[in-house]
Amino acid sequence: MKVLLTGFEPFDGEGINPSWEVARALDGWVCEGATVHARRIACVFGTALRELDAAIDEVQPQLVIGIGQAGGRSEVTPERVAINIDDGRICDNAGCQPIDAPVIAGAPAAYFSSLPIKAIVRDLRAAGVPAAVSNSAGTFVCNHLFFGLMHRIATRPPAAGVRGGFIHIPYLLSQAARFPGAPGMTMETLVVALRVAVSTAIAQQSDIAESGGQLH
């Protein structure tokens, strides 16, 4: 089994993006026989989906988890739903700022994550990591990638059986120090969090395989 983790390059003037730092820290990690492959994604509308497609085609994973930075959040937050809208509060790294544009024209309004989000939150809390289900992935490149991932899983036959979703993480403490009052987490905590999330998702993947695909 192969797991694809994606993290984003820094954006909005930041010199670091914790999503990529965590993803690459897990690159090559073997969990329950599954190997993690990390890929960095551009924080650019459109380009992000092309790079995601290339990574999926290369790795051929059975599980895909996108990771993104959510500055201001104090918990690790698995996302419940991706919506078909690009609406940039700021410009992406290519200077683009779409307003009220679809991620994919003609696609459904939304897709739900196929990760076991509540089980992930349960296991994160048991591991001492603050966590909660999020009902909004925003409308920037994180949601753009999340929606594109779920649309590919839903519509492209080679992706049949693949499960995926998206997890937002807080600032690193070094970032939060630049924003008075903003919460942050240590790199060590974030690595533990993603190890737990991957492990829980793999466990459900195995349960589904054993039950012939009947679990949800």
VOGU-3710 file (C-alpha; in Angstrom, 3 decimals, decimal comma):
1> mkvlltgfep> 0,000/0,000/0,000  1,160/3,536/-0,787  0,170/6,759/0,935  0,582/10,150/-0,726  0,981/13,170/1,552  1,013/16,619/-0,017  2,121/19,849/1,592  2,244/23,369/0,218  5,104/25,735/-0,443  5,184/28,910/1,698
11> fdgeginpsw> 2,748/31,668/0,744  1,616/35,158/1,752  5,131/36,292/2,601  5,927/33,382/4,941  9,336/31,746/4,764  8,044/28,323/5,768  4,874/26,290/5,452  4,314/23,707/8,202  2,257/21,526/5,872  5,287/20,768/3,718
21> evaraldgwv> 7,650/20,510/6,679  5,435/17,835/8,229  4,800/16,003/4,965  8,485/15,728/4,132  9,291/14,641/7,690  7,111/11,586/7,045  8,475/10,844/3,560  9,578/7,212/3,478  7,890/6,331/6,775  6,450/2,803/6,771
31> cegatvharr> 3,250/2,336/8,772  1,536/-1,045/8,971  3,214/-2,045/5,751  2,236/1,159/3,928  4,912/3,534/2,663  4,417/7,298/2,781  5,427/9,414/-0,207  5,544/13,207/0,265  5,213/15,764/-2,515  5,349/19,562/-2,357
41> iacvfgtalr> 2,577/21,448/-4,138  2,638/25,008/-5,466  0,323/27,457/-3,746  -1,120/28,423/-7,116  -4,631/27,867/-8,435  -4,638/25,407/-11,343  -0,972/24,508/-10,990  -1,755/22,810/-7,685  -4,175/20,408/-9,370  -1,759/19,617/-12,177
51> eldaaidevq> 0,964/18,840/-9,666  -1,455/16,718/-7,635  -2,416/14,746/-10,737  1,242/14,190/-11,569  1,979/13,000/-8,039  -0,956/10,566/-8,062  0,053/9,242/-11,485  3,625/8,757/-10,274  2,970/7,240/-6,852  -0,272/5,344/-7,597
61> pqlvigigqa> -1,406/5,614/-3,971  -4,358/3,960/-2,286  -4,641/6,817/0,222  -4,113/10,547/-0,383  -4,011/13,156/2,369  -3,502/16,825/1,578  -2,109/19,000/4,360  -2,439/22,759/4,606  -1,611/25,632/6,921  -4,494/27,275/8,773
71> ggrsevtper> -2,972/30,195/10,624  -5,125/31,143/13,598  -6,464/27,663/14,282  -5,428/26,072/17,550  -6,256/22,470/16,631  -5,423/19,921/13,967  -8,575/19,889/11,864  -9,520/17,136/9,405  -11,830/18,720/6,846  -15,318/17,342/6,249
81> vainiddgri> -16,185/18,913/2,890  -14,595/20,500/-0,186  -16,661/23,046/-2,118  -16,525/23,914/-5,803  -15,482/27,528/-5,414  -12,274/29,533/-5,698  -12,523/32,872/-3,896  -9,144/34,240/-2,902  -8,881/36,544/0,098  -5,306/37,132/-1,117
91> cdnagcqpid> -3,410/36,391/-4,304  -1,786/33,014/-4,785  1,950/32,737/-5,410  1,455/33,533/-9,088  -0,459/36,725/-8,334  -3,856/35,255/-9,209  -6,923/36,031/-7,117  -10,029/34,309/-8,509  -13,336/35,576/-7,190  -16,419/33,327/-7,077
101> apviagapaa> -15,012/30,985/-9,740  -15,603/27,230/-9,843  -12,695/24,933/-9,085  -13,936/22,680/-11,890  -16,730/23,931/-14,138  -19,685/21,543/-14,291  -18,544/19,522/-11,288  -20,781/18,964/-8,242  -21,151/21,726/-5,669  -19,243/19,755/-3,035
111> yfsslpikai> -17,581/16,488/-2,101  -17,222/14,917/1,331  -13,879/13,605/2,545  -13,507/9,838/2,457  -11,093/9,877/5,389  -12,363/8,625/8,762  -12,362/12,177/10,095  -14,068/11,522/13,431  -11,881/8,510/14,153  -8,839/10,640/13,343
121> vrdlraagvp> -9,995/13,334/15,772  -10,646/10,695/18,443  -7,201/9,191/18,032  -5,484/12,579/17,926  -7,106/13,593/21,195  -6,149/10,254/22,735  -2,562/11,019/21,735  -2,757/14,390/23,454  -3,075/16,471/20,277  -5,810/19,156/20,199
131> aavsnsagtf> -8,102/18,253/17,296  -11,572/18,873/15,890  -13,534/18,229/12,716  -13,672/21,312/10,493  -16,662/22,040/8,282  -14,887/24,596/6,096  -11,624/24,243/4,221  -11,959/27,862/3,092  -11,926/28,993/-0,529  -8,187/29,371/-1,168
141> vcnhlffglm> -5,733/26,861/-2,657  -6,219/24,325/0,157  -9,889/23,873/-0,704  -8,977/24,027/-4,411  -6,641/21,049/-3,988  -9,080/19,189/-1,728  -11,921/19,575/-4,222  -9,718/18,582/-7,153  -8,571/15,481/-5,294  -12,079/14,351/-4,450
151> hriatrppaa> -13,311/15,052/-7,990  -10,524/12,921/-9,412  -11,319/10,103/-7,010  -15,009/10,318/-7,946  -14,628/10,532/-11,698  -11,426/8,892/-12,938  -11,466/5,078/-13,164  -7,762/4,593/-12,304  -8,523/6,145/-8,912  -11,220/3,597/-8,072
161> gvrggfihip> -10,846/2,438/-4,501  -8,614/5,340/-3,530  -9,645/7,295/-0,449  -8,617/10,831/0,304  -9,146/14,049/2,156  -7,525/17,091/3,666  -6,186/18,132/7,066  -5,422/21,672/8,191  -2,719/22,277/10,786  -1,855/25,362/12,864
171> yllsqaarfp> 1,194/27,570/12,554  4,497/26,317/13,845  5,430/28,089/17,085  8,153/30,004/15,254  5,512/31,430/12,896  2,979/32,137/15,627  5,560/34,250/17,463  5,263/36,797/14,647  1,516/37,140/15,166  0,712/38,170/18,759
181> gapgmtmetl> -2,082/36,015/20,152  -1,937/33,452/17,337  -1,758/29,804/18,454  0,907/27,430/17,235  2,238/23,904/17,664  5,694/22,400/17,819  7,028/20,478/14,870  7,205/17,386/17,079  3,481/17,625/17,887  2,540/18,114/14,256
191> vvalrvavst> 4,590/15,097/13,181  2,887/12,990/15,852  -0,480/14,306/14,649  0,069/13,267/11,048  1,470/9,895/12,044  -1,724/9,289/14,008  -3,917/10,508/11,141  -2,159/8,295/8,602  -2,241/5,286/10,916  -5,975/5,691/11,593
201> aiaqqsdiae> -6,767/6,122/7,906  -4,714/3,034/7,012  -6,521/1,001/9,671  -9,880/1,913/8,170  -8,561/1,193/4,678  -7,622/-2,302/5,841  -11,027/-2,824/7,451  -12,730/-1,820/4,199  -10,598/-4,216/2,185  -11,387/-7,072/4,564
211> sggqlh> -15,128/-6,343/4,464  -15,278/-6,160/0,683  -15,751/-2,398/0,596  -18,885/-2,237/2,750  -17,648/0,054/5,536  -18,115/3,820/5,476
//
